[in-house]
Amino acid sequence: MSNITLRNSIALVLGMYAAPMTFAHDHQPHVVLDDMVITVTRVPTNQNHVAARTTVINKQTIEQNPVSNLSDVIQKDASISVKQYGGVGQVPEVSLRGTKNIHTLFLSDGARLNNQNNLSPVFSGFYDLTNIDKVEILKGPASVQYGSDAIGGVVQMISKAPEKTGVNVTGLWGENNTYKASVYGNLVSDNGFYASLGGQRLESDGTRIFDNQNKHDKASYDQKGYHAKIGTNQQRFSASAAISQNEGVNIYSGTTNGALPNTAQRQFENRLINVLGSYDVLNNLTVSARYSNIKDEQTPVDGYNNHYNTQSDEGDVNARWSFAPNQNILFGVSHNKAEYDSNTITNNKQKVTSTGYYIQHQYNTDKINTQAGLRLEDNSRFGTHTVGQIAGRYHVTPSTSVYSNIGTAFRAPSLNELYTSWGGNDKLKPEESLSYEIGLDQKIGNYAKAGLSAYHTKVDKLIENPNWAGYKNIDKATFQGGEATLSWKKDAFFVAASYAHVKTKNKTTGLELSYRPKNTGTLTVGYDDGVYGLSVSAIARSKAKHYSSSGTLLSDIPNYTTVDLNAHWQATPNIKLFTNIQNVGNKTQKLVYNTYPAVNWYINDGHQANVGVTFSY
């Protein structure tokens, strides 16, 4: 198909005729095969120079569908599966490489988002991405860098300083009375100072939650938020201060019997205050510091009058010393004070402090990249714990490289597990893991690259609460699998595919873990010449199992495939039109099997289409 024919096709998808584009670019988008990642080493590093498997979801992908939240976009990576309790606005649980949702650490510009309520450590579906530049996914242990929770890996939202002065306004309308509006403005001066301010609001009637509800028994979702940032970038130092807040209400079925209209509310608010700075003391010595205040409040309005409010203050100071042309050492200290306020725990309020001391060495040449580190964590509840990691990548040729890493990680027991009235145990110890991984990366010609990796993770002292009899360190589990990726981009055409296989096993029962599909595949095929864009994305998951706490098989979770469509047209330099269709096949997907007080299914009920426009000046 010629580019002209494809352009006209995209215009028809948007319902408009393609007028002559006198402003169209004279060049095609650049071919970019290797992204820069921050999460692995804390500084921007070529993706092919780190000894770990990473995925980068760029701003172009994030902006395709403004309705998408953090949980939506990270599913483009086959190593991630999401247990979703319904459609838009309902609670997701994220699993990375088959591990539990509490084993993935979520960060926002370095700040920990995981809280002290293990039942909902991060509601990733409640995080808006309006001010996010990219999302990085680091697979494998990362406790040396970030402390507790990073057993399965890390998901980090990253913003960046604005590059030019301007205003951006987006409006969207979709099915189920879905509306979203966002506006933000940037001010950038010639002397390095900048400021950014924005806000957004999303409303939707939503869809039904259970398969035995009527179509009109919808569960609505309403959220709004704002973000602001000021900062400066100078030759030897940089500093910034930012605040972002998101709040809203999602309706759910408090009775969980699926027979009554959805009437219960979950009122939520999350807020992050983040202050960062770095200073080049010498040409080869940089000192960086961060202070973060993270608040997450959940108040269900369902007749039980419970509340689950968490807040933490976190600080980190580190120095990076490049003591030789090919070597550097990073050493630092982080401190976290976390509080949990809930009427469901002992004395209604508890707190914990934890201080981590870490050191990391890197060696980089044209042929070899290595990374080795240690961390000592001193926790006010369980004492000290030490983790370590060593990793290396060898470039066989300029196009071929192999890597391997081994590391330990841990998850500290949450304040909810220690003090909940539903089986709290203040004698709990940290969960511990040991992971091995090997991988291969291959560039294919000038336009494509492929990757293969295999891993094995063992987690001991897993904290469980069987039949709500009390939390105990009683379980062990293993996770082993492999991943394959392929990406190709030439001129305006691109293809990205990923496949993940994971085998999970509870060593106590001998059974696989519930809601862990063994096979997942993703595929995106598209065209984007800077004026017109069209892409089709598919996610396919194999079936999974649902076991009771006693090991009884309750149900098979069906396999499913979902296909999404995006098209956009840069009608003028300042106006962009777009449309999206999620779940093009309009399939009702059974997501979670429910047994109390009635047997039914949480579902994703049909497609969600929208159209919108973005004005930028």
C-alpha positions, 0 to 999 in steps of 0.5 A, a space after each residue: 500500500 502506498 503512503 498516499 493511500 494509507 494517509 487517505 485511509 487514516 483520514 477516513 477512519 477519523 471521518 475527515 478528508 485529507 486536505 493538502 498538508 503544506 506544513 507536513 514534515 519533509 523527513 520521516 521520523 528518525 529510526 531509534 532502536 535503543 531507548 535510554 533508561 534511568 531505573 536500572 542505574 539511576 542515571 540515563 543509560 543506553 538500554 543495550 548497556 544495562 544487564 537487565 531486561 527493560 521496557 520503555 513506554 514512550 510519551 507518543 504511546 501514552 498520549 494515544 488514548 488520554 483515558 488510559 491509566 498506568 495499569 492500561 499502558 503497562 500491559 503492552 509488555 507481555 511480562 505483565 498481567 493484570 487481575 482487573 475487578 471490572 472495567 474502567 475505574 475498577 481496582 487492578 492487581 499487577 503481576 510482573 513475571 508471575 510474582 504477586 502484586 505486592 512484589 512490584 515496586 511502583 515509583 514516580 520520579 524516584 519516589 516510592 508509591 507502595 504503601 503500608 496496606 498490603 491489600 492495596 499497595 498501589 491502585 495503579 488504575 487511579 494514576 493519571 498519566 497526563 504529565 508523564 513523559 515515559 514509563 519504564 519497566 525493570 524486570 527482576 530484583 532491584 532491592 539494592 537500589 530501592 529497598 523493599 518490594 522490588 522482588 518482581 521488578 520496578 515500574 517507574 513513571 518519569 516526568 521531565 522538565 519542559 523544553 519550550 513555552 506553550 499551552 496544551 488543551 485536550 478534550 475527549 468524548 466516548 462511549 458510556 458518557 465518558 468525558 476527559 478534559 486536560 490543560 497544561 502550560 509550560 514556561 521556559 526561560 533562556 536562563 534555565 528556569 522553567 515552570 509547568 502547571 496543569 489539570 485534568 478531569 475524567 468522568 464515565 458512567 462505566 459498565 456493569 461489574 458482574 456478568 449477571 447484572 443488567 446492562 444498565 447497572 453501571 459502575 461510574 468513575 469520576 476523578 480529577 487532578 492537577 500537577 505543578 512543577 518549577 525548576 532550573 537546569 544550570 551547567 553544574 546543578 539542577 533543582 526542581 520541586 513538584 506536586 501532583 494530586 489525583 482524587 475521585 470516586 469509583 462505584 463498586 458493588 459493596 454486597 458483591 452478590 451481583 444482584 443489586 445495583 452498584 451502590 458502594 463508593 470508594 473515595 480515593 486521593 493520592 498526592 506526591 510532593 517531590 523535591 530533587 536536586 543535584 550538584 556537580 561538586 567536581 567534574 567526576 563527582 555528582 551529589 544528588 538528593 531527593 525529598 518526597 511526601 507520598 499520601 494515599 487515602 482510601 475511604 469505602 462508603 459501603 456501610 462498614 465505615 472503614 478507612 485506609 490512609 497511608 502517608 510516608 516521608 522519604 529522603 535519599 542522598 547519594 554521590 556518584 564518583 567516576 574515579 576512573 575513565 571506565 568506572 564509577 561508584 554510587 553510594 548513598 543512604 535513604 530513609 523512609 518514615 511510613 504511617 498507616 491510619 485505619 480503624 481496622 488495625 491495633 490502636 488505629 494508627 501505626 508507623 515504621 521507619 526504615 533506613 537503607 545504606 547502599 553502594 554500587 560499582 559500574 564498569 563500562 567499556 565498548 565490550 563489557 558493562 558490569 554492575 554490582 551492589 550491596 544494600 543494608 536495610 535497617 527497619 524499626 520493626 524487624 531489624 537489619 537485612 542485607 541484599 546484593 546483586 551482580 550483573 554483566 553484559 558482554 558485547 560479542 559484536 556491535 550487533 550482538 550482546 549477552 547478559 546475566 545477573 543474579 540478585 537477592 531482594 526482599 519485601 518488608 511486612 506491611 503495617 497492615 500485616 503486622 497489626 490488622 484486626 483480621 489476623 495481624 502478627 507483629 512477629 513477621 519476618 521479611 519475605 526473601 528472594 533469589 533470582 537468576 537471569 540470562 539474556 541475549 540481544 541482537 540487532 537485525 540490520 538497520 531497522 530491527 532488534 530482538 531479545 531473548 531472556 530466561 529467569 528463575 526466581 525463588 521466594 521464601 518466607 511468603 506471608 499468607 493469611 489462610 482462611 483469615 486465621 492470621 498472617 504467617 511466614 509459611 509459604 515458598 514459591 518459584 517463578 521461572 520463565 522466558 521472554 522474547 521481544 522483536 521490534 522493527 521500524 523503517 520510515 513511517 512503519 513500525 512493528 513491536 511484539 513480545 511474548 512471555 511464558 511463566 511457570 509459577 509454583 506454590 512450594 507448600 501446596 505444589 499448585 500453580 499460583 492463581 490468576 497467572 496465565 502461562 503464556 501472554 503475547 502482545 503485538 502492535 503494528 502501525 504507521 506514523 509519518 508525523 501527520 497521519 498515524 494508525 496502529 492496531 494493538 493486540 494482547 492475548 493471554 492463555 487460561 489460568 487457574 483459581 484456587 481456594 486458600 485450601 488448594 481446591 480448584 474453583 475455576 479455570 480463568 478463560 483465555 482471551 484476546 483483545 484488540 485496540 485501534 488508534 488513529 490520529 491526524 495532525 490537521 494543522 501544526 496546532 490541532 491534532 484529531 484522534 480516535 480510539 477503540 478499545 476491545 474492537 471485537 466488543 467481547 465480554 471478558 471474564 476476568 475474576 471468579 467470585 464465590 461470595 455471597 453468590 457465584 459470578 464473574 467480574 467482567 470487562 463489558 464490551 468495547 470503549 470508543 472515543 474521539 478527541 482533539 488536542 490544541 497546542 500552541 
